[in-house]
Amino acid sequence: MLSLIQETVANQGAGIGAGIAVLGAALGAGLGIGQIGGGASQGIARRPEAVDKIRGAGIIFAALIEGVALFGLVIGLLLWLNS
């Protein structure tokens, strides 16, 4: 009986950990992409002739941030499925 309770608590802990991992990845990605958008908007407003360079750099950085968010999602799923 005690081992069943310990196993249940461990499974619940893994589920909570998975949720926290996904939440952290989503919040970080949202904040990062928001910063990129704001910085790009300010940069374009200050130097309209550099639109192409700013847009290209913004897309690359946003893709890198999304990759980190996807990695956090995969880690969360692995934690949840292996519990």
Buried (B, 14 or more C-beta within 10 A) or exposed (E): EEEEEEEEEEEEEBBEBBEEBBEBBBEBBEEBBEEBEEBBEEBBEEEEEEEEEBEEBBEEBBEEBEEEBEEBBEBBEEBBEEB
